[in-house]
Amino acid sequence: MINGPLCTQVGFPLLLVLGDVPQCVSQFNKHKPWIETSYHGVITENTDTVLLDPPLVALDKDAPVPYAGEICAFKIYGQDAPFEAVVLNRTSGEGVLRASSPVDCESQKEYTFIIQAYDCGAEPSGADWKKSHKAVVHIQVDDMNEFSPVFREPLYKASLTEGKIYDSILQVEAWDQDCSPQYSQICNYEIVTAGTPFAIDRNGNIRNTERLSYEKQQSYKIMVTAFDCGQKRAKEDVTVHIDVQPVCKPGWQGWNKRVDYEPGTGSRQLFPKMHLETCGGPLSAVKTMVELQTSHIGKGCDRETYSEKSLQKLCGAASGSTDLLPAPSPSTNWTASLLSDSGRNSDLMYRFDGHQAANVPDHVVPQNLTDQFTLATWMKHGPSPGLRAEKETLLCNSDKTEMNRHHFALYVHNCRLVFLLRRDFTQVDAFRPAEFHWKLEQICDKEWHYYVINVEFPAVTLFVDGVTYEPYLVTDDWPIHSSKIDTQLTVGACWQGGEVASPRFTQYFHGSLSGLTIRPGRIETQKVISCLQACKEGLDITSLESLAKDIKFHFNPAQSVLVVEGEELDSINTAMTKVSYINSRQFPTPGLRRLRIITTVQCFGEDTCLSIPDIKAVVMVLPPSEPRITITGSNRLVRPVNDLRGVLGVLPFKELRITSTVMKGDTRRPGVMEVMHNLDYCDVLVIGEELNPERESLEIHHTALLGKHLDATNSTSGISIYGVDSMAHYEQALRQVRYRNWRPVALTERRFRLTCSELNGRYTSNEFILEVSVLHHSAPVEHVNHMAGQPQYMRPVHHPLMLHSLNSHMSAPPAATVVIVVCIAALVVIVVIGVYRIHATHQEDSNDEDDESKHSEEDWDNSALTITVNPMEAHKVKEDEHEGEEEDEEQVPSMTSAESDNSDEDEEEEEEAKREEVKERKQRGKLEWDS
């Protein structure tokens, strides 16, 4: 217990007794609390403890007097500082500073505020408290490594030139949201992608560690990551694209080495994105030559592969030419021993290696050569080392025996083309031009060229690929003395019939020939010559109106070479993008066509300043959709004897149809489309024994070919219709082919095989087999069952019964008219009553022999009198009753038609035919209709 004197001694005059404890109450608070004038503190973000220097302690001189000497609070002022001061010990005055809310370094790194200490006052109620002076507190917020580095760009791109080492190709940069230098700075970068020829330093600079090649690799893709100074790695790596640029070399860029061409698409741009790189050099002019190289295709490019005669007719050439190198056949067998190069799409070519030659038969050789005639041929020839002194003969007309005179010849000598023409003394007895010489590069360049020699004696003109050349040398000679010695025309060498022990060939040709023809009596026009050698493929320029005014261009005659000139680089680039390839053939030759581009550049004041490398590319012509040529129609034709005996015979192919289809679309959605194109020949061949000219014929009248590009030849083997013309015209012509047999007594049937071709056999049709059967009549009153005799009427549709009387436009005899009316009435009655058999009587009165002579072969197109009924109606009524009889009725009954007593046969043959018919009727018994 504190007594009174003690309280008095310590300055408390009044003693209060609260309960049993006496309390001393100060009568006054004499001193202020004291704290330091400034404090420095550190707090780590996201924590609440502040480390102060010096520690937070308040002192009061009133101590140890209660209340007045105690510290009750610390108060903070200013800046809305998120801190609070807490008294830990009121007596000692110790306190602590802590965060009242989360502290974020990234929001604020430092805080400065005022702090004061308060004592507890003079009384227990806290009245009359005193506060210390103001002290300044500086708080620094320490950072935590809470953020990862982030790159400033999502993607980095750069390029470098091949063959160089760079100190820095590009710089990548990352940053960190942390506030302190320790954690916000990026201390390291690293390339994540392994095996790349690149390195990166601490500052993000990327360099190449080796010399790069554009041809080896044109671009690189690498991944890069970053670390801050606290070794925290970026969450996402960054992608860096580095392109390798070639060293600037003058030349064409942006072109493809291969261009695909689909047949039938017209013109196809070859270099749509092409441009010329000049590396910034000033230019004054550019000249570019585009060359299409097609020497490996047929005769030097894609030409029509029709026969020579067909091409001449297409081009409007004069008729009468003789083909001296035709395709081997029974009638043209003199070329059978020659070496043929006909493997390329039926483009018939003959190869002569210095050992082959052929004698042209005398009946083929034109006998009427006058002062005007034309020689034409395709030739491919190269220099012959070691044989330069030898003449190489293409065509030679020499003495067959006794002597060795050359009347006319075409030969090559030391890469010169020489035409020899020596006249007979009977024509002129004077010194006249005899040898005409031309010296041309084409003769020995190993390429195909078309040579035409027009002879208008004494003038001789040579055309090579449609271009005219005059002879550089003309040698005169005396005419040849007339003699009775026969001549021999040869191809590939010259015939030496005299002056040697045994006749032989000499002066052999080394090279290739095709389409060797001779036309007597007239010369060929340049228009026709150009057409015959015209190329179906070549270069082209599209959108001519879009070319600049300074652009100049020109083609060679074959359009295989294009030259483009200009002064502005942009104009040249635009013009080259318009260069195209075109092939106008419906079925072009597939395969490669090589392209070559040669460019020269001129600079100001210099001839050439840049060297532009040549370009080599190819055009790939894709295989065309091959047509399938189909011949359809009735395969069996049954006709009575009198139809075959008639002047006009029968039309075996009257129902013929020719169609052509191609497959279109891809493998997933294929389709068939009918196409129209030309044919070049159709052959009707006899199967079995050849035709006997004494009793039968297969022919076509010339009127059936009028207005068409068609010709026809026939023999005992069959008939051939040839010429380039439409399928429709071929149909019309084949339907007019007639077979006639005026002695068909022993004939039961004839079989024919029909085939058609497009492009000289490149595409051929199916083999259409037709059988012509002969009905030998047994009685003149019986009728034939057309439904059994003609299979083409057994289709599931109603076909009328057709009874034809040739040349019926002429007035029929009155008796014939009565018979016809009776036949119609009889058939109508049969349909109504539904009888089991159809019997009719059809007989014509005999005609005089003079009447039959009026039916000449020139009346083939006359219409026939036609009587039509429909036997299918009666057939329906009897269908159920005849089911059991159909299998038994297999024999084909005879057919009777209007016959003339005065036929072309003699009486003996007619009696023999009647005897055979009676015998046949006895064997068959009663004739019945097939159901």
Secondary structure, 3 states (H helix, E strand, C coil): CCCHHHHHHCCCCEEEEECCEEEEECCCCCCCEECCCEEEEEEECCCCEEEEECCCECEECCCCCCCCCCEEEEEEECCCCCEEEEEEECCCCEEEEEECCCCCCCCCCEEEEEEEEEECCCCCCCCCCCECCCEEEEEEEECCCCCCCEECCCEEEEEEECCCCCCCCEECCEECCCCCHHHHCEEEEEECCCCCCEEECCCCEEEECCCCCCCCCCEEEEEEEEEECCCCECCCCEEEEEEEECCCCCEEECCCCEEEECCCCCEEECCCCCEEECCCCCCCEEEEEEEEECCCCECCECCCCCCHHHHHHHCCCCCCCEECCCCCECCEHHHCCCEECCCCCCCCCEEEECCCCEEECCCCCCCCCCCEEEEEEEEECCCCCCCCCCCEEEEEEEECCECCCEEEEEEEECCEEEEEECCECCCCCCCEEEEEEEECHHHHCCCEEEEEEEEECCEEEEEECCEEECCCEEEEECCECCCCCCEEEEECCEEECECCCCCEEECCCEEEEEEEEEEECCCCCHHHHHHHCCCCEEEEECCHHHCCCCCEEEECCCCCEEEEEECCHHHHHHHHHCEEEEECCCCCCCEEEEEEEEEEEECCCCCCCECCCCEEEEEEECCCCCCEEEEECCCEEEEEHHHHHCCCCECCCCCCEEEEEEEECCCCCCEEEECCCEEEEEEEEEECCCCCCCCEEEECCHHHHCCCCCEEEEECCEEEEEEEEEHHHHHHHHCCCEEEECCCCCCCEEEEEEEEEECCCCEECCCEEEEEEEECCCCCCCCCCHHHHCHHHCCCCCCCEEEEECCCCCCCCHHHHHHHHHHHHHHHHHHHHCCCCCCCCCCCCCCCHHHHHCCCHHHCCCCCEEEEECHHHHHHHCCCCCCCCCCCCCCCCCCCCCCCCCCCCCHHHHHHHHHHHHHHHHHHCCCCCCC
